[in-house]
Amino acid sequence: MSAFEFDRALVHKYDRPGPRYTSYPTAPQFNSAFALDDYHQAVRASHEVAVPKALSVYIHIPFCQSLCYYCGCHKIITRKTHRAVEYLAYLKREIQMQAALFERSRCLTQLHLGGGTPTYLDDAQLAELMACLAEHFTLDDSDAHEFSIEVDPRTISVERINTLRGLGFNRLSFGVQDFDPDVQAAVNRVQSEAQILQLVAAAREARFKSVSVDLIYGLPLQTVDSFDVTLSKLIALRPDRVAAYSYAHLPSQIRAQRMIRPEDMPPPARKLELLELTIRRLTEAGYVYIGMDHFALPDDELALARANATLQRNFQGYSTHADCDLIGLGVSAIGKVGDSYSQSVKELSQYYARLDAGMLPVQRGYRLNPDDVLRREVINGLMCDGRVDFPQIEATHGVRFNDYFAEALLQLDEQVADGLLLIQADALQLLPKGQLMVRSVAMAFDAYLGGAHKGQFSRTV
């Protein structure tokens, strides 16, 4: 992937709604016609390939102690901690049922706990969860595994950092969003800078392989000057990775966002100013742009994977590990096994009822056809490498690239003219000005984009 360049006029021009391409086809194509039988069939097929893939597990912990007004995740706000006890009991049943479908020879090399707030579970509950996984799956017990957990700094102590490391987690992601106290108050997520500094230092002391910090730009009351201060504090903290997400304000769709005062929202033009500031400050500080919203230090595994073209993309974002079969556990969790996607029920009562009936909680999904598999490979090439080699696609799929994608290539004429990408005889290559617009380039290869689904996506920059 080549270097990148910020051109505000082009960023503004191509800032249109579009998918994030953590999957292709994207979630709007998932449907209830994909039933539990389809999932079982996909699992069986995943064992019939010459070399079955390693396993990845995502576990969704939906509970939060308080409501962050900006959040659009699937969550349950409660201080009734007994609810986590009940949820964990059902999670353990689901783990046992899922593990029974997969051969024990398939090593679990990736694990991600997301939410909600995974650290809503206390130390004993997290230990119980990890013990259950170890009982039913073959865990990669080397430190080459990628076991990560999202951390709300308000729910964790230095002692808990050490406990997480002892449980086998080797990557942490801290949700900071903004250091400014006024912005924190406006989104109901108040946490002290000193607390975050202490926790990051503890993670380093505990020898976590990667410490990531999440920021959000476009939040209420943010200004260029205030966010510059936040970035200065972040750079001084020197996390291995930074995820800088664009805030999508959709109060008509996300009830929590109605708590944000409209008069506190920054004007649309400010988001581009904040994005430009973020890119400039992080790259000047030595961070490498990975793709989408992600940055990493040059010696971090993500930056190395980007450099040697082994970067992967999945529902949790960018990854350094080879493509795995992903098992989703917990309410609303999404999995990817073979050429299929599956998603569990979103309501807790339904989740419990399915497991009580002895059924996995799969509610909907999608089985990819050969055209989907081909387009997914092209889109992944763009998202991870900024490049698509035509001969490789042609050899794998038995097509002539220019003929098969004639319409898509025509759609890219404007991006070519604007210097976002170069279409050569044997490859499509993103140029420095096009790196930030990769989603709009990938959209040309999406067979499902249309008026019915465009409103379901965030803006692409």
KOLMI-892059 format. One line per 10 residues: their letters; for each residue x, y, z of C-alpha. Coordinates in Angstrom, 2 decimals, padded with zeros to 5 digits, always signed. Layout:
BEGIN
A> X,Y,Z ~ ... .
END
This chain:
BEGIN
MSAFEFDRAL> +000.00,+000.00,+000.00 ~ +001.40,+003.38,-000.97 ~ +001.69,+006.46,+001.24 ~ -001.31,+008.71,+001.49 ~ -002.13,+012.36,+001.06 ~ -004.96,+014.50,+002.46 ~ -006.78,+016.60,-000.15 ~ -009.66,+018.34,+001.61 ~ -011.59,+019.15,-001.57 ~ -011.48,+015.51,-002.71 .
VHKYDRPGPR> -012.28,+014.21,+000.77 ~ -015.35,+016.46,+000.83 ~ -016.36,+015.39,-002.68 ~ -016.24,+011.65,-001.95 ~ -017.62,+011.77,+001.60 ~ -020.77,+009.80,+000.75 ~ -022.68,+007.10,+002.64 ~ -021.17,+003.66,+002.11 ~ -020.26,+000.35,+003.79 ~ -017.21,-000.18,+006.00 .
YTSYPTAPQF> -016.66,-003.57,+004.31 ~ -015.91,-005.57,+007.43 ~ -017.75,-008.15,+005.34 ~ -018.91,-008.56,+001.77 ~ -021.77,-008.82,+001.15 ~ -022.56,-006.41,+003.98 ~ -025.01,-006.90,+006.85 ~ -028.10,-005.51,+005.03 ~ -027.93,-008.63,+002.82 ~ -028.18,-010.97,+005.81 .
NSAFALDDYH> -031.64,-012.57,+005.91 ~ -033.74,-014.99,+007.92 ~ -033.85,-017.45,+005.00 ~ -030.41,-018.47,+006.25 ~ -031.41,-020.91,+008.99 ~ -029.67,-023.06,+011.56 ~ -029.41,-025.93,+009.06 ~ -027.46,-023.62,+006.74 ~ -025.04,-022.82,+009.54 ~ -024.47,-026.50,+010.32 .
QAVRASHEVA> -023.89,-027.16,+006.64 ~ -021.33,-024.34,+006.47 ~ -019.48,-025.77,+009.46 ~ -019.38,-029.25,+007.91 ~ -018.08,-027.79,+004.64 ~ -015.34,-025.92,+006.55 ~ -013.89,-029.29,+007.58 ~ -013.86,-030.68,+004.05 ~ -011.22,-028.35,+002.60 ~ -007.66,-029.60,+002.22 .
VPKALSVYIH> -006.43,-027.61,+005.22 ~ -009.21,-026.44,+007.57 ~ -008.70,-022.91,+008.83 ~ -007.75,-021.99,+012.35 ~ -010.56,-020.64,+014.51 ~ -011.38,-017.14,+015.73 ~ -013.98,-016.38,+018.39 ~ -015.84,-013.13,+019.03 ~ -017.78,-012.86,+022.29 ~ -020.31,-010.07,+022.76 .
IPFCQSLCYY> -020.84,-008.81,+026.32 ~ -023.81,-006.43,+025.98 ~ -023.90,-004.88,+029.46 ~ -022.82,-001.34,+030.40 ~ -023.12,+000.42,+033.77 ~ -023.95,+003.78,+032.21 ~ -025.07,+005.14,+028.85 ~ -022.57,+006.87,+026.53 ~ -024.75,+009.17,+024.47 ~ -022.81,+008.71,+021.22 .
CGCHKIITRK> -022.89,+004.90,+021.23 ~ -024.71,+002.96,+018.51 ~ -023.59,-000.51,+019.66 ~ -025.96,-003.24,+020.81 ~ -025.97,-002.74,+024.59 ~ -028.00,-003.15,+027.78 ~ -027.62,-000.45,+030.43 ~ -027.88,-001.95,+033.92 ~ -026.19,-001.86,+037.31 ~ -027.81,-005.18,+038.25 .
THRAVEYLAY> -024.67,-007.27,+038.16 ~ -026.61,-010.51,+038.69 ~ -027.64,-010.22,+035.04 ~ -024.03,-010.95,+034.06 ~ -024.15,-014.16,+036.13 ~ -027.17,-015.38,+034.16 ~ -025.67,-014.31,+030.83 ~ -022.39,-016.08,+031.55 ~ -024.24,-019.32,+032.31 ~ -025.90,-019.17,+028.89 .
LKREIQMQAA> -022.66,-018.17,+027.16 ~ -021.01,-021.29,+028.56 ~ -023.82,-023.42,+027.14 ~ -023.39,-021.79,+023.75 ~ -019.60,-022.32,+023.86 ~ -020.13,-026.02,+024.53 ~ -022.66,-026.34,+021.68 ~ -020.51,-024.46,+019.17 ~ -017.31,-026.28,+020.09 ~ -019.00,-029.63,+019.55 .
LFERSRCLTQ> -019.38,-028.74,+015.86 ~ -015.66,-028.18,+015.27 ~ -012.78,-030.65,+015.35 ~ -010.47,-030.19,+018.33 ~ -007.48,-030.18,+015.95 ~ -008.53,-026.71,+014.78 ~ -006.64,-024.29,+016.98 ~ -008.33,-021.16,+018.34 ~ -005.75,-018.47,+017.52 ~ -007.86,-015.30,+017.73 .
LHLGGGTPTY> -010.23,-014.16,+020.47 ~ -011.94,-010.81,+020.84 ~ -014.26,-009.67,+023.63 ~ -016.40,-006.70,+022.63 ~ -019.55,-005.00,+023.78 ~ -021.10,-003.28,+025.51 ~ -018.43,-003.45,+028.17 ~ -016.52,-006.75,+028.41 ~ -014.98,-005.61,+031.70 ~ -018.52,-005.47,+033.11 .
LDDAQLAELM> -017.69,-009.09,+033.97 ~ -015.62,-009.29,+037.14 ~ -012.30,-011.11,+037.40 ~ -013.83,-014.39,+038.54 ~ -016.39,-014.32,+035.72 ~ -013.74,-013.60,+033.08 ~ -011.61,-016.44,+034.47 ~ -014.67,-018.72,+034.31 ~ -015.29,-017.71,+030.69 ~ -011.68,-018.36,+029.66 .
ACLAEHFTLD> -011.66,-021.71,+031.46 ~ -014.80,-022.74,+029.57 ~ -013.19,-021.81,+026.24 ~ -010.06,-023.79,+027.16 ~ -012.18,-026.79,+028.14 ~ -014.07,-026.97,+024.86 ~ -011.64,-025.51,+022.28 ~ -007.94,-026.06,+021.65 ~ -006.53,-022.65,+022.54 ~ -003.25,-021.47,+021.05 .
DSDAHEFSIE> -001.27,-021.21,+024.28 ~ +001.70,-019.44,+022.69 ~ +001.96,-015.66,+022.82 ~ +001.63,-015.65,+019.04 ~ -002.13,-015.79,+019.54 ~ -004.22,-012.63,+019.26 ~ -006.47,-012.44,+022.32 ~ -007.90,-008.96,+022.70 ~ -010.43,-007.24,+024.92 ~ -012.11,-003.83,+024.79 .
VDPRTISVER> -011.66,-001.91,+028.03 ~ -013.70,+000.94,+029.48 ~ -011.10,+002.70,+031.69 ~ -013.85,+003.55,+034.20 ~ -014.41,-000.15,+034.97 ~ -010.87,-001.36,+035.53 ~ -007.91,-001.02,+037.88 ~ -004.19,-001.62,+037.64 ~ -004.72,-004.95,+039.40 ~ -007.33,-005.96,+036.80 .
INTLRGLGFN> -004.87,-005.17,+034.00 ~ -002.52,-007.77,+035.43 ~ -005.38,-010.23,+035.84 ~ -006.32,-009.87,+032.16 ~ -002.74,-010.59,+031.14 ~ -002.70,-013.63,+033.37 ~ -005.87,-014.90,+031.68 ~ -004.07,-014.91,+028.32 ~ -005.12,-011.59,+026.81 ~ -002.20,-009.94,+025.03 .
RLSFGVQDFD> -003.94,-006.96,+023.38 ~ -005.97,-004.19,+024.99 ~ -008.13,-001.50,+023.45 ~ -008.93,+001.48,+025.69 ~ -012.01,+003.53,+024.84 ~ -010.89,+007.11,+025.48 ~ -012.77,+009.07,+022.76 ~ -011.59,+012.51,+023.98 ~ -009.55,+013.85,+026.90 ~ -011.49,+017.14,+027.06 .
PDVQAAVNRV> -013.69,+017.22,+030.21 ~ -016.43,+019.31,+028.53 ~ -016.69,+016.88,+025.62 ~ -016.73,+013.96,+028.06 ~ -019.57,+015.54,+030.01 ~ -021.53,+016.24,+026.81 ~ -021.51,+012.53,+025.90 ~ -021.82,+011.22,+029.51 ~ -018.44,+009.48,+029.57 ~ -016.29,+011.18,+032.19 .
QSEAQILQLV> -012.89,+009.63,+032.91 ~ -009.72,+011.23,+034.17 ~ -006.54,+011.60,+032.17 ~ -004.50,+010.40,+035.14 ~ -006.54,+007.18,+035.27 ~ -005.85,+006.42,+031.60 ~ -002.14,+007.19,+031.95 ~ -001.93,+004.82,+034.90 ~ -003.74,+002.02,+033.07 ~ -001.64,+002.28,+029.91 .
AAAREARFKS> +001.54,+002.23,+032.01 ~ +000.24,-000.87,+033.81 ~ -000.48,-002.58,+030.48 ~ +003.08,-001.96,+029.36 ~ +004.43,-003.21,+032.67 ~ +002.32,-006.37,+032.23 ~ +003.88,-006.85,+028.78 ~ +000.80,-006.62,+026.61 ~ +001.96,-006.98,+023.01 ~ -000.26,-004.16,+021.79 .
VSVDLIYGLP> -002.08,-001.31,+023.50 ~ -004.63,+000.57,+021.42 ~ -006.53,+003.77,+022.16 ~ -009.82,+004.72,+020.50 ~ -010.68,+008.33,+019.73 ~ -013.82,+009.78,+018.14 ~ -013.84,+013.01,+016.14 ~ -017.01,+014.99,+015.45 ~ -018.38,+014.75,+019.01 ~ -020.32,+017.64,+020.61 .
LQTVDSFDVT> -018.27,+020.65,+021.74 ~ -015.13,+019.48,+019.94 ~ -013.08,+022.23,+018.34 ~ -009.85,+022.06,+016.39 ~ -007.98,+023.56,+019.35 ~ -009.52,+021.24,+021.94 ~ -008.93,+018.13,+019.85 ~ -005.35,+019.24,+019.20 ~ -004.82,+019.12,+022.97 ~ -006.34,+015.63,+023.08 .
LSKLIALRPD> -004.01,+014.50,+020.27 ~ -000.99,+015.95,+022.09 ~ -001.91,+013.95,+025.20 ~ -002.45,+010.83,+023.11 ~ +000.90,+011.18,+021.35 ~ +002.63,+011.62,+024.71 ~ +000.94,+008.39,+025.81 ~ +002.40,+006.66,+022.72 ~ -000.02,+003.70,+022.34 ~ +000.98,+001.06,+019.81 .
RVAAYSYAHL> -002.21,+001.61,+017.82 ~ -004.76,+004.39,+017.45 ~ -008.27,+004.09,+016.07 ~ -009.75,+007.50,+015.22 ~ -013.42,+007.02,+014.39 ~ -015.75,+009.48,+012.72 ~ -018.83,+010.10,+014.84 ~ -022.09,+009.44,+012.97 ~ -024.84,+011.55,+014.58 ~ -028.10,+009.75,+013.81 .
PSQIRAQRMI> -030.52,+010.66,+016.62 ~ -033.51,+009.58,+014.54 ~ -032.12,+006.02,+014.52 ~ -030.12,+005.86,+017.78 ~ -032.16,+006.78,+020.84 ~ -029.14,+007.49,+023.07 ~ -027.95,+010.25,+020.72 ~ -031.11,+012.24,+021.42 ~ -029.54,+013.09,+024.78 ~ -026.94,+015.22,+022.98 .
RPEDMPPPAR> -027.93,+018.87,+022.70 ~ -028.24,+019.81,+018.99 ~ -026.60,+023.18,+019.64 ~ -023.47,+021.38,+020.91 ~ -022.87,+019.54,+017.65 ~ -019.95,+020.86,+015.54 ~ -020.72,+022.06,+012.01 ~ -020.11,+019.47,+009.23 ~ -017.02,+021.27,+007.92 ~ -015.32,+020.87,+011.31 .
KLELLELTIR> -015.24,+017.08,+011.00 ~ -012.97,+017.36,+007.98 ~ -010.79,+019.84,+009.87 ~ -010.56,+017.40,+012.78 ~ -009.76,+014.52,+010.43 ~ -007.04,+016.49,+008.70 ~ -005.60,+017.53,+012.08 ~ -005.64,+013.92,+013.33 ~ -003.84,+012.59,+010.27 ~ -001.23,+015.33,+010.34 .
RLTEAGYVYI> -000.49,+015.05,+014.05 ~ -000.29,+011.25,+014.10 ~ +001.84,+010.90,+010.99 ~ +004.19,+013.66,+012.17 ~ +004.51,+011.71,+015.41 ~ +005.65,+008.64,+013.47 ~ +002.42,+006.65,+013.21 ~ +001.78,+004.68,+010.02 ~ -001.63,+004.92,+008.37 ~ -003.00,+001.37,+008.18 .
GMDHFALPDD> -006.32,+002.02,+006.50 ~ -009.79,+003.34,+007.28 ~ -009.52,+004.78,+010.83 ~ -006.41,+002.93,+012.00 ~ -002.85,+004.01,+012.73 ~ +000.06,+002.08,+014.26 ~ +003.67,+002.61,+015.26 ~ +006.14,+001.37,+012.61 ~ +007.25,-001.66,+014.65 ~ +003.71,-002.76,+015.52 .
ELALARANAT> +002.47,-005.98,+013.91 ~ -000.27,-004.09,+012.03 ~ +002.24,-001.77,+010.39 ~ +004.49,-004.72,+009.52 ~ +001.55,-006.65,+008.04 ~ +000.56,-003.61,+005.98 ~ +004.12,-003.35,+004.65 ~ +004.40,-007.02,+003.67 ~ +000.85,-007.34,+002.29 ~ -000.41,-009.84,+004.89 .
LQRNFQGYST> -003.03,-007.53,+006.43 ~ -006.50,-009.04,+006.99 ~ -009.86,-007.43,+007.61 ~ -012.77,-008.85,+009.61 ~ -015.71,-007.75,+011.76 ~ -013.31,-006.36,+014.40 ~ -011.37,-004.29,+011.85 ~ -007.80,-004.98,+010.74 ~ -005.89,-008.07,+011.84 ~ -002.42,-009.52,+011.38 .
HADCDLIGLG> -003.49,-013.17,+011.47 ~ -004.39,-015.34,+008.52 ~ -008.04,-015.62,+007.56 ~ -009.86,-017.75,+010.15 ~ -013.32,-019.23,+010.52 ~ -015.00,-016.87,+012.96 ~ -017.46,-018.11,+015.57 ~ -019.73,-015.43,+017.04 ~ -020.85,-016.01,+020.62 ~ -023.42,-014.05,+022.60 .
VSAIGKVGDS> -026.41,-011.93,+021.76 ~ -026.20,-010.18,+018.32 ~ -022.74,-011.70,+017.59 ~ -021.74,-012.23,+013.94 ~ -019.73,-015.18,+012.66 ~ -018.07,-016.10,+009.36 ~ -017.60,-019.79,+008.63 ~ -016.50,-020.83,+005.14 ~ -018.45,-018.86,+002.57 ~ -021.22,-017.90,+004.98 .
YSQSVKELSQ> -022.09,-015.25,+007.55 ~ -024.40,-015.77,+010.51 ~ -025.80,-013.50,+013.21 ~ -027.41,-014.39,+016.52 ~ -030.67,-012.98,+017.86 ~ -030.48,-009.44,+019.24 ~ -032.93,-009.78,+022.12 ~ -031.66,-011.30,+025.35 ~ -034.94,-013.14,+025.99 ~ -034.74,-014.79,+022.56 .
YYARLDAGML> -031.10,-015.69,+023.13 ~ -031.98,-017.47,+026.37 ~ -035.06,-019.15,+024.85 ~ -033.09,-020.59,+021.92 ~ -030.42,-022.05,+024.17 ~ -033.05,-023.39,+026.58 ~ -034.55,-025.21,+023.59 ~ -031.16,-026.75,+022.81 ~ -030.66,-024.63,+019.67 ~ -027.91,-022.25,+018.70 .
PVQRGYRLNP> -029.24,-018.66,+018.63 ~ -028.54,-018.09,+014.90 ~ -031.32,-015.85,+013.56 ~ -030.14,-014.76,+010.13 ~ -027.18,-014.94,+007.80 ~ -026.01,-015.24,+004.23 ~ -024.44,-017.87,+002.00 ~ -022.04,-016.41,-000.57 ~ -022.35,-017.35,-004.24 ~ -019.31,-017.49,-006.56 .
DDVLRREVIN> -019.81,-013.85,-007.63 ~ -019.85,-012.77,-003.97 ~ -016.61,-014.66,-003.28 ~ -014.92,-013.01,-006.26 ~ -016.08,-009.49,-005.35 ~ -015.12,-010.05,-001.70 ~ -011.57,-010.85,-002.77 ~ -011.37,-007.69,-004.87 ~ -012.78,-005.50,-002.09 ~ -010.47,-007.06,+000.51 .
GLMCDGRVDF> -007.52,-006.37,-001.76 ~ -008.47,-002.71,-001.89 ~ -009.20,-002.41,+001.84 ~ -006.03,-004.20,+003.01 ~ -003.43,-003.68,+000.28 ~ -004.75,-000.74,-001.74 ~ -004.17,-002.89,-004.79 ~ -005.83,-005.60,-006.89 ~ -003.69,-007.76,-009.19 ~ -005.78,-008.86,-012.16 .
PQIEATHGVR> -003.79,-012.04,-013.07 ~ -004.21,-013.38,-009.54 ~ -007.98,-012.83,-009.62 ~ -008.23,-014.32,-013.10 ~ -006.25,-017.44,-012.17 ~ -008.29,-018.05,-009.02 ~ -011.73,-017.42,-010.47 ~ -011.41,-018.19,-014.17 ~ -012.53,-014.76,-015.42 ~ -011.09,-011.95,-017.50 .
FNDYFAEALL> -010.97,-009.06,-015.03 ~ -011.58,-006.24,-017.51 ~ -014.57,-008.05,-019.02 ~ -016.12,-009.24,-015.77 ~ -015.79,-005.85,-014.10 ~ -016.29,-003.64,-017.17 ~ -019.17,-001.75,-015.53 ~ -017.28,-001.27,-012.25 ~ -014.21,+000.07,-014.06 ~ -016.39,+002.56,-015.93 .
QLDEQVADGL> -017.80,+003.76,-012.60 ~ -014.24,+004.55,-011.51 ~ -013.52,+006.94,-014.39 ~ -014.15,+009.96,-012.16 ~ -011.89,+008.66,-009.38 ~ -009.17,+007.97,-011.96 ~ -009.51,+011.50,-013.34 ~ -009.30,+012.91,-009.79 ~ -006.05,+011.02,-009.14 ~ -007.45,+008.63,-006.53 .
LLIQADALQL> -006.35,+005.49,-008.32 ~ -004.48,+004.13,-011.29 ~ -005.92,+001.40,-013.51 ~ -003.09,-000.40,-015.28 ~ -003.13,-003.30,-017.73 ~ -002.63,-005.83,-014.93 ~ -003.62,-004.06,-011.69 ~ -005.70,-001.45,-009.94 ~ -003.64,+000.66,-007.53 ~ -004.82,+003.26,-005.02 .
LPKGQLMVRS> -002.76,+006.46,-005.21 ~ -001.79,+008.60,-002.20 ~ -004.86,+010.86,-002.59 ~ -007.12,+007.83,-002.76 ~ -006.15,+006.07,+000.47 ~ -008.79,+007.84,+002.56 ~ -011.42,+007.23,-000.14 ~ -010.89,+003.47,-000.36 ~ -014.51,+002.78,+000.63 ~ -015.86,+004.83,-002.29 .
VAMAFDAYLG> -013.54,+002.94,-004.67 ~ -014.61,-000.42,-003.24 ~ -018.27,+000.54,-003.71 ~ -017.83,+000.27,-007.48 ~ -017.38,-003.50,-007.05 ~ -020.38,-003.92,-004.73 ~ -023.22,-005.66,-006.60 ~ -025.81,-004.85,-003.90 ~ -025.59,-001.09,-003.48 ~ -028.86,+000.62,-004.29 .
GAHKGQFSRT> -031.33,+003.16,-003.04 ~ -032.90,+000.79,-000.51 ~ -029.71,+000.32,+001.50 ~ -027.78,+003.56,+001.08 ~ -029.39,+005.16,+004.12 ~ -028.10,+002.35,+006.36 ~ -024.44,+003.30,+006.02 ~ -022.24,+005.91,+007.61 ~ -020.36,+008.43,+005.50 ~ -017.20,+007.06,+003.96 .
V> -014.67,+009.54,+005.39 .
END
